[in-house]
Amino acid sequence: MTTEIGSSLPPIVENPRMTVIGTGYLGATHAICMALLGFDVLGVDVDSSKIAALQSGRVPFYEPGLSDALSEALASGRLRFSTDFAEAAEWGDVHFLCVGTPQSKGSDAADLTYVDLAFTELASRITRRALLVGKSTVPIGTAARLTSLVQAVSPAGTELELAWNPEFLREGYAVKDTLHPDRLVFGVQSVWAERQLAAAFRPILEEGTPLVVADLATAELVKVAANSFLATKISYINAMAEVCEATGADVNLLATALGHDSRIGSRFLKPGLGFGGGCLPKDIRAFAHRADELGVGQAVAFLREVDSINQRRRVRTVNLVEELAGGSVRGLRVAALGAAFKPNSDDIRDAPALDVARMLHEAGAIVTVYDPEAMENAKRSYPELNYADSLAQAVEEADVVALLTEWQEFRDADPDDLAELVAHRRIVDGRHALDAADFRAKGWEFRALGRPANPSTVSLEADAREGLLAFA
């Protein structure tokens, strides 16, 4: 059904048929969730094995709740998958493009090869008015360039419009963040594009979700600016951890005190091993690179120090293991708990946990890795490491245990039970996820980034006080 809105505007398709080009983490999640919202959706990818898996009801990566959502969407008849760009071009009214923008080899710049190819392949086949919507994280100016590109290659010419709708998904919460986002951002070039995009998100907007309507450049900037701010906040408290280590202060108590300041807040003011994954590291590097190209590199020069602080936390974690071992890890049996860059994910891209495990291995340690979900991905990328099938198997006869990803299974581990399995009661908490006082009381040598190696009685009581302070 279409509705004419004024004599000067093209018709709006009130219940648009959607395509989602690229069925990786972002694309598969978006396609599934838009079908759950009641739209007819076609997911398209050049990877036929990925398409076959999704069409058969199997999500090719781990994301809580997404497998059930896929089954529901397929059963509704509103979701299907294909490798045919021509079918997508003919069928869809609104096309969401969700392809990856990895870091370029030998450069901090974003690699836009897949973005350019996806837009070109689809646009060259579109013969009628339609809306292309970019969701990938791209350098500022990409959408304007792509607008000229797609209109030049499409038989529809200027009838084919382009908009940008950045995503703000958190791995582990992707279904919730797609169905109930904290905001929507529309980067558009016409009233028609704004209203057509609003029709595509009507169920979400009807919930009262805040909407920011902007130009293309601002919409592109929102995502990289948000990621840069988040990365900066994480690295700030980790910079303070470095100061704490030099002074004997306790970074956890410092973070708690800072978090009570309403101007700062406690969210993501969490010290530890730092950030990784497929977004923050590459996005802040690409942002700084693009700013240099635009002649405003000084404005975001601090992002390079943010990146440096983040990398130093990995090296410092290795140092803590070495200190517990008396100075050398050669021949040391290390249980590395965690491989994914964060819990509730199997994503190992730029994973701090595996980076630490790799560095320990290269220093001569015998490293055994265990992760509840990321084992197969880790084995493919780091075949030189040893792998265990369970937490108990990983820590058996370990000289040092290193908690590197804060899975709940590791948080809940009982220090007495672990003590029965390890060779020595030594643990490095890279994520500030454990009760330090409890472990120390049960005979463990306990180290954590930014916390005293030999705390006073007052510091030993800090863990108990932190819970009270957090809710004061």
Residue pairs with C-beta under 8 A, 6 or more apart in sequence:
1 13
1 14
1 15
2 11
2 12
2 13
2 14
3 11
3 12
3 14
4 11
5 11
5 12
5 195
9 191
9 192
9 195
10 129
10 192
12 192
12 195
12 196
12 199
13 93
13 94
13 196
13 199
14 199
15 38
15 39
15 199
16 39
16 92
16 93
16 94
16 196
16 199
16 200
17 39
17 40
17 41
17 42
17 91
17 92
17 93
17 94
18 31
18 34
18 39
18 40
18 41
18 42
18 92
18 93
18 94
18 95
18 96
18 200
19 41
19 42
19 43
19 44
19 88
19 91
19 92
19 94
19 95
19 96
19 122
20 27
20 28
20 30
20 31
20 34
20 41
20 42
20 43
20 44
20 95
20 96
20 98
21 27
21 44
21 45
21 85
21 88
21 95
21 96
21 97
21 98
21 99
21 118
21 122
22 44
22 45
22 97
22 98
22 99
22 100
22 114
22 118
22 136
23 31
23 43
23 44
23 45
23 47
23 50
23 51
23 54
23 81
23 98
24 45
24 50
24 61
24 98
24 99
24 100
25 61
25 63
25 169
25 171
25 174
25 278
25 347
26 98
26 135
26 136
26 167
26 169
27 43
27 45
27 96
27 98
27 99
28 43
28 54
28 59
28 60
28 61
28 66
28 70
29 63
29 66
29 169
29 174
29 175
29 178
30 96
30 98
30 135
30 167
30 178
31 41
31 42
31 43
31 73
31 79
31 81
32 66
32 69
32 70
32 73
32 79
32 175
33 69
33 175
33 178
33 179
34 41
34 96
34 200
35 41
35 73
35 76
35 78
35 79
36 69
36 72
36 73
36 76
36 179
37 179
37 203
37 204
38 78
38 203
39 78
39 200
40 78
41 73
41 78
41 79
41 80
42 80
42 81
42 82
42 87
42 88
42 91
42 92
43 51
43 54
43 79
43 80
43 81
43 82
44 51
44 81
44 82
44 83
44 84
44 85
44 87
44 88
45 51
45 81
45 83
46 83
47 83
48 83
50 60
51 81
51 82
51 83
53 59
53 60
54 60
54 70
54 81
55 74
55 80
55 81
57 67
57 70
57 71
57 74
58 67
58 70
59 66
59 67
59 70
61 346
61 347
62 344
62 345
62 346
62 373
62 374
63 171
63 172
63 174
63 175
63 344
63 345
64 172
64 173
64 175
64 344
65 175
65 176
66 174
66 175
69 175
70 79
73 79
74 80
82 88
85 121
85 122
85 125
86 125
88 95
88 122
88 125
89 122
89 125
89 126
89 127
90 125
90 127
92 130
93 130
93 131
93 196
94 130
94 131
94 133
94 196
94 197
94 200
95 122
95 126
95 130
95 131
95 132
95 133
96 133
96 135
96 165
97 115
97 118
97 119
97 122
97 132
97 133
97 134
97 135
97 136
98 135
98 136
98 167
99 114
99 115
99 117
99 118
99 136
100 114
100 136
100 278
101 110
101 111
101 112
101 114
101 115
101 136
101 137
101 138
101 282
101 286
102 110
102 111
102 278
102 282
103 109
103 110
103 111
103 281
103 282
103 285
103 286
104 110
104 111
105 111
107 289
108 285
108 286
108 288
108 289
109 139
109 286
109 289
109 290
110 137
110 138
110 139
110 282
110 286
110 289
110 290
112 138
112 139
112 142
115 134
115 136
115 138
115 142
115 146
116 146
116 149
119 132
119 134
119 146
119 149
119 150
120 149
120 150
120 153
122 132
123 132
123 149
123 150
123 151
123 153
123 154
123 160
124 153
124 154
124 155
126 154
126 155
126 156
126 160
127 154
127 155
127 156
128 156
128 159
129 156
129 159
129 160
129 161
130 156
130 159
130 160
130 161
131 161
131 162
131 163
131 193
131 196
131 197
131 200
132 146
132 150
132 160
132 161
132 162
132 163
133 162
133 163
133 164
133 165
133 197
133 200
134 142
134 143
134 146
134 162
134 163
134 164
134 165
135 164
135 165
135 166
135 167
137 166
137 167
137 223
137 224
137 227
137 279
137 283
138 220
139 220
139 224
139 286
139 287
139 289
139 290
140 217
140 220
140 221
140 224
140 290
140 294
141 217
141 220
141 290
142 220
143 162
143 164
143 187
143 216
143 217
143 219
143 220
144 216
144 217
146 162
147 161
147 162
147 189
147 216
150 160
150 162
151 157
151 158
151 160
154 160
161 189
161 190
161 192
161 193
162 189
162 193
162 216
163 186
163 187
163 188
163 189
163 193
163 194
163 197
163 216
163 219
164 185
164 186
164 187
164 216
164 219
164 220
165 184
165 185
165 186
165 187
165 197
165 219
166 185
166 187
166 219
166 220
166 222
166 223
167 223
168 177
168 181
168 182
168 183
168 223
168 226
169 177
169 178
170 177
171 277
171 342
171 344
171 345
171 347
172 342
172 343
172 344
172 345
173 344
179 204
180 204
180 207
180 209
181 204
181 209
182 209
182 210
183 209
183 210
183 211
183 212
184 201
184 204
184 205
184 209
184 210
184 211
184 212
185 211
185 212
185 214
185 219
185 222
186 193
186 194
186 197
186 198
186 211
186 212
186 213
186 214
186 219
187 214
187 215
187 216
187 217
187 218
187 219
187 220
188 194
188 197
188 213
188 214
188 215
188 216
189 215
189 216
194 213
198 205
198 211
205 211
212 222
214 222
223 283
224 283
224 284
224 286
224 287
225 287
227 279
227 280
227 283
227 284
227 287
228 283
228 284
228 287
228 300
228 303
228 306
230 268
230 275
230 280
231 275
231 280
231 284
231 303
231 306
231 307
231 310
232 302
232 303
232 306
233 268
233 269
234 268
234 270
234 274
234 275
234 310
235 274
235 275
235 305
235 306
235 307
235 309
235 310
236 269
237 251
237 254
237 255
237 258
237 269
237 270
237 271
238 271
238 272
238 274
238 309
238 310
238 313
238 449
238 450
239 309
240 251
240 254
240 255
240 271
240 450
241 251
241 271
241 313
241 449
241 450
242 309
242 312
242 316
242 450
243 249
244 250
244 251
244 254
244 450
244 451
245 316
245 449
245 450
248 452
249 452
250 450
250 451
250 452
250 455
250 459
250 462
251 271
251 449
251 450
251 451
252 271
252 432
252 450
252 451
252 462
252 463
252 466
253 462
253 465
253 466
255 266
255 269
255 270
255 271
256 266
256 466
256 469
256 470
257 469
258 264
258 266
258 269
259 265
259 266
259 269
259 470
260 266
260 469
260 472
266 470
270 432
271 432
271 449
271 450
272 313
272 406
272 430
272 431
272 432
272 449
273 313
273 314
273 317
273 352
273 353
273 356
273 404
273 430
273 431
273 449
274 309
274 310
274 311
274 313
274 314
274 352
275 281
275 310
275 341
275 352
276 341
276 342
276 349
276 350
276 351
276 352
276 353
276 355
277 341
277 342
277 345
277 347
277 349
277 350
277 351
278 347
278 349
278 350
281 307
281 310
281 350
282 350
284 303
284 306
284 307
285 303
285 307
287 300
287 303
288 297
288 300
288 301
288 303
288 304
291 297
291 299
291 300
313 352
313 449
314 352
314 355
314 356
314 359
315 359
316 449
317 352
317 356
317 402
317 404
317 428
317 430
317 449
318 329
318 356
318 359
318 360
318 363
320 428
320 447
320 448
320 449
321 329
321 332
321 334
321 360
321 365
321 400
321 402
321 428
322 328
322 329
322 363
323 447
323 453
324 400
324 426
324 428
324 445
324 447
325 332
325 399
325 400
325 426
328 363
328 364
329 360
329 363
329 364
329 365
329 400
330 363
330 364
330 365
331 364
331 365
331 366
332 360
332 364
332 365
332 366
332 399
332 400
333 365
333 366
333 368
333 397
333 398
333 399
333 400
333 423
334 357
334 360
334 365
334 366
334 367
334 368
334 398
334 399
334 400
334 401
334 402
335 368
335 370
335 388
335 394
335 395
335 398
335 400
335 401
335 402
335 422
336 353
336 356
336 357
336 360
336 367
336 368
336 369
336 370
336 385
336 394
336 402
336 404
337 370
337 371
337 391
337 394
337 395
337 401
337 402
337 403
337 404
337 405
337 407
337 410
338 353
338 369
338 370
338 371
338 403
338 404
338 405
338 406
338 407
338 410
339 348
339 351
339 353
339 354
339 357
339 369
339 370
339 371
339 374
339 375
339 377
339 378
339 404
339 405
340 346
340 347
340 348
340 351
340 353
340 371
340 373
340 374
340 377
340 405
341 347
341 348
341 349
341 350
341 351
341 352
341 353
341 405
342 405
342 406
343 405
343 406
343 407
343 408
344 373
345 373
345 374
346 371
346 373
346 374
346 376
346 377
347 374
347 377
348 354
348 374
348 377
348 378
348 381
351 374
351 405
352 404
352 430
353 371
353 404
353 405
353 430
354 369
354 378
354 381
354 382
354 385
356 402
356 404
356 430
357 367
357 369
357 382
357 385
357 404
358 382
358 384
358 385
360 367
360 402
361 367
361 384
361 385
366 386
367 385
367 386
368 385
368 386
368 387
368 388
368 393
368 394
368 398
369 375
369 378
369 382
369 385
369 386
369 387
369 388
369 394
370 387
370 388
370 389
370 390
370 391
370 393
370 394
371 378
371 405
371 407
372 407
372 409
375 387
378 385
378 387
379 387
388 394
391 409
391 410
391 413
392 421
395 401
395 418
395 421
395 422
396 421
396 422
397 421
397 422
397 423
398 421
398 422
398 423
398 424
399 422
399 423
399 424
399 426
400 424
400 426
400 427
400 428
401 418
401 422
401 426
401 427
401 428
402 427
402 428
402 430
403 410
403 427
403 428
403 429
403 430
403 431
403 433
403 434
404 430
404 431
405 431
406 431
406 433
410 433
410 434
411 433
411 434
415 438
415 439
415 442
415 444
416 442
419 425
419 442
419 443
419 444
424 445
425 442
425 443
425 444
425 445
426 444
426 445
427 434
427 439
427 444
427 445
427 446
427 447
428 447
428 448
429 436
429 446
429 447
429 448
430 448
430 449
432 448
432 449
432 451
434 446
434 448
435 463
436 446
436 448
436 451
436 455
436 460
436 463
437 460
437 461
437 462
437 463
437 464
438 463
439 446
440 446
440 455
440 460
447 453
451 459
452 459
455 462
